[in-house]
Amino acid sequence: DSTTTGTADADKPTGSDWASVREKAAGGDTKVLNRLARYGTIEEALKAGAEAQNRLNATKSLVRPDDKATPEEIKAYRDANGVPESVDGYKIELPDGVVLGDQDKPAADAFLKVAHDNHIPPKVANAIIAQQLQLQQEAYEAQAQADETARVEGTQELKQAWGQESAANVNLVNTMLDEALPGVKDNLLGARLADGTLLANSPDVLKFLASTARALNPLATFGSVP
């Protein structure tokens, strides 16, 4: 009724009453007192405090949890950022043209385990995997181009060094390596030197192999001559 309402309004700490409440709440802290003095009534101060608390809680969900985070803080962050409860909740989704091969899957699975432990959202995790695969593909293509360049340059160098005996020397090397145990020839020629060059594209190595083949089978250099 009007009597009760009037009594309640009279009890509100406004004006000089609010000033005394501010001083009591500040407890002698000038900074707190000045901050409370920005509000005209206790209602405004309480509302501002509630809004500040809400903003603080929202900010916590934006900051990635550290080692000191509580389970509640971790859950709040994961819920707010779409991080799954377990690593199995991640789904690898890559841009068109980027393919996750069978040989890449173990590394991707290991990364997702680290991503989950560090509360990384799926979108970010997928972007990192896609970027890694792209860099990997670029490295493969660069290596293939380097191998082809080395092969062409090595062939030219051997032709200049061997002249008309180039084809015969290549045949000698292949014949010698064909006599090795199965797999030795492919493993040997597919190996790489310290600078990354394929052994099969190294003129110095092929010259050595040709000399070795001639030493093992000197009669082969005479071809069909008895």
Buried (B, 14 or more C-beta within 10 A) or exposed (E): EEEEEEEEEEEEBBEEEBBEBBBEEBEEEEEBBEBBBEBEBBEEBEEBEEEEEEEEEEEBBEEEBEEEBEEEBBBBBBEEBEBBEEEEEBEBEBEEEBEBEEEBEEBBEEBBEEBBEEBBBBEEBBBBBBEBBBEEEEEEEEEEEBBEEBBEEBBEBBEEBBEEBBEBBBBBBBEBBEEEEEEEBEEBBEEBEEEEBBBBBBBEBBBEBBEEBBEEEEEBEEEEEE
